[in-house]
Every structure is written in C-alpha cells, then in structure tokens.
Amino acid sequence: MIERYLKVPVLQDLKEKMVFIGGPRQVGKTFLALSLLSPKSSSETHPSYMNWDDLKDRKLLLRGELPAKQKLIVLDEIHKFKKWRNLVKGFYDKHKSETSFLITGSARLDYYRKGGDSLQGRYHYYRLHPFTLGELQNTGDGKDLLPVLMQYSGFPEPFLKQNQRAHGRWQRERLERVLYQDLRDLENIKEVSLIELLLEHLPVCVGSPLSIKSLKELIEVSHASVERWIQILERLYVCFRIAPYGAPKIRAVKKEQKLYFWDWTQVEEPGARFENLVASHLLKYCHYLEDTQGHRMELRYIRDIDKREIDFVVLKNKNPLFAVECKTGEARGNRVHHYFRERTKIPKFFQVHLGKKNTGNENTDVRILPFDLFCKELNLP
C-alpha cells in the first residue's frame, strides 16, 4: 500500500483546524481520507465517513446529526449542497473541541470555498496530486517506475492496474464524467460539444506557447469563449497553464502561456508527454510548499523574442530557485542555459532526460542528469 504524501501534514493540521482536500477526479482523495480514519481501512462504510451523494448520509446531515464519539469525521462531496458552508461552519463551531473535520470533493473544492468568507480562519486547504516519482521512490521498492508513469499516468487506478485496455477505458470514462457531470455542476454551459472538441485538440498544444487565436479559428468561436472554456477546464483540474518569466535583462515574451494536463497520458507525442510529466512533478512541488509551509510558489517558463527557451523556472516568494529543461535523449548541454545564466538571477539550471547520463554535482550551476535522480536529489514529493 502506498502511503500518500499529504497524510502526515494533514494529520498535523487536523489538530487545530478543519482540513479541505481538493484535486482532480479519481486522484485518491477518498482513499486518503479513509486511511486517516483507520490505517487498515479503505472501506466507505466506515462510520465516520459521510458522503453527500449517499441518501442516508444526506438526510442525517440535513438534520444536523453526526456520528457519535468520533475523533475525526470525513464529509465527502458536501459542497454539492448550496448552503454547505454554513452547515459545515455550524458543525465545526459546535464540535471542534472533541471532533476534527476533513472535507473532500471531486470537483474543484476551492472553486466553491471562495464563494463566501463564513469559513475564513477555520480550515487549511490542500491540493492532492497524482502519484509522482518522488512519492513512489519513498516506497523503497527499487523498481524503475518512470516508464510506468509515462505509460499509465500517476492516477492511482490505471497506475496500479498497469493494463493498457483498462487505462484507455478509465481515461475515457473519467473525461466523460468531468464533461457531463462536473462541468454541469460547476458552470451554466450549453456548448459542451464544443468544449469537448477543444479538449480533443489541446494535447497537441503541449510543449509550445498556447495560441488562443489558432484555437478560436479552429473551433470557429470567439477569443473570449476559448479563454473562458480553458479557465473552466483548469477549475475542473483537467489542465493548467504557466506564464512566462520576465527577467529584466532579457527580452522575454510576456503574454504567451503554456498548457499542460493533470493526466499527462492525454498527450501522445513522447517528447511533449515527458515535458508534461515534468511540469506535473514541479507543479506538485510548488503546491506542496504552498499548502504545507505557506510560501508563494510559481511555476513559469523562459522564452525571449528570439525564441531562446527553457521549459520551466520555479520561483519561491518571487525569487527563482532553479530552471529545468527536458530532453528525452541524453543530449549535450544546451548553450541557452549559459545565456540565461548570465542574464538572470536563476542560480541553478538542470537538463533532465530519460537516460543515464549524469554530469556535474550539487555545486554545479548547469547540470545534466536523469529525471529520476533529479527528483531524488531535490526531494520532490
């Protein structure tokens, strides 16, 4: 059994406040919650687990009834109730001295929680990500897990099954639920078929600056519609975008964003899929430091008007920590690293790849190394 990376910090925070856990559909939020109720339990019949989608649980919650003598109560999908914030506030204020509360949701929980301030100061919020190399390396099984992640994603069900047929069915069914259930729960959308068309095309955009103009011409809708639909897909944890990093001494592009998927296996081209996988690992690192330590983290990329580019830059409290370039092969060092090293305040440059080549050490400004070693040395979650 893989112990999720958020288990320890969530348990610590539950001692003083409620904890909210958001994240993409089927990322393992319920499993994590049940593991906190009982280390040996993965059953949704646990007396402290209450799901708004269960009619019996819903009736109890609306009557204000909670399981008796429980130190932790999990409320799953309760944000589907229009007045959920006041209901949860009442439970917490009345029972906080003897009971902790964990709130989870399949859609983007932070989209709902921002609708009012009645819960302000009463909870900590976490974003749960799929499995990544850093989290799996901590299991200590010694297997080469990167090819498995590349093929089946880091979502628990397809990763654990490692079956191509099951993965294809899982991926299709998950996207259908996002489009035809979560989307309609969140937004008043009539053009679902057009959003589906947009979603079919977006994977080929991974790895390059995203052109809204090209997308609007392809789908034959307005610029505003495409931008709004992508924002909705971001709120549903289907994709995410990163902005360019504009250091003062480079002629950086300022507006073009890059798009990636939470499920990198939606991207067919191997190089773009690997870049997406690296983006997901780095976003998880940023969210982890934000949610556990309160730092302001940003994931960006560098590109100047002469098309010199580095795939990723990680910033902490507005200060760059390191930059990362992705290569599927064991290529020589990229001269672009040295170009940006002389013109920015980025202290470390990494070129990560799928091979075995390892040059430099922890004190080297520009380093080439395997991606699995990169994750281990930086202690990525």
HELIX and SHEET records of a PDB file:
HELIX    1   1 LYS A    7  ASP A   13  1                                   7    
HELIX    2   2 LYS A   29  LEU A   37  1                                   9    
HELIX    3   3 LEU A   55  LEU A   62  1                                   8    
HELIX    4   4 ILE A   78  LYS A   80  5                                   3    
HELIX    5   5 TRP A   84  HIS A   95  1                                  12    
HELIX    6   6 LEU A  109  ARG A  113  1                                   5    
HELIX    7   7 LEU A  133  GLN A  137  1                                   5    
HELIX    8   8 LEU A  146  TYR A  152  1                                   7    
HELIX    9   9 PRO A  156  LYS A  161  1                                   6    
HELIX   10  10 GLN A  164  ARG A  177  1                                  14    
HELIX   11  11 VAL A  178  ASP A  182  3                                   5    
HELIX   12  12 LEU A  183  LEU A  186  1                                   4    
HELIX   13  13 VAL A  192  HIS A  201  1                                  10    
HELIX   14  14 LEU A  202  CYS A  205  5                                   4    
HELIX   15  15 ILE A  212  ILE A  219  1                                   8    
HELIX   16  16 HIS A  223  ARG A  235  1                                  13    
HELIX   17  17 TRP A  264  GLN A  266  5                                   3    
HELIX   18  18 PRO A  270  GLN A  293  1                                  24    
HELIX   19  19 ARG A  335  ARG A  343  1                                   9    
HELIX   20  20 PHE A  371  GLU A  377  1                                   7    
SHEET    1   A 5 TYR A  49  ASN A  51  0                                        
SHEET    2   A 5 LEU A  72  ASP A  76  1                                        
SHEET    3   A 5 SER A 100  THR A 104  1                                        
SHEET    4   A 5 MET A  18  GLY A  22  1                                        
SHEET    5   A 5 TYR A 123  ARG A 127  1                                        
SHEET    1   B 7 LYS A 258  PHE A 261  0                                        
SHEET    2   B 7 CYS A 239  PRO A 244 -1                                        
SHEET    3   B 7 MET A 297  ARG A 303  1                                        
SHEET    4   B 7 GLU A 309  LYS A 316 -1                                        
SHEET    5   B 7 ASN A 319  CYS A 326 -1                                        
SHEET    6   B 7 PHE A 349  HIS A 353  1                                        
SHEET    7   B 7 VAL A 366  PRO A 370  1                                        
END                                                                             
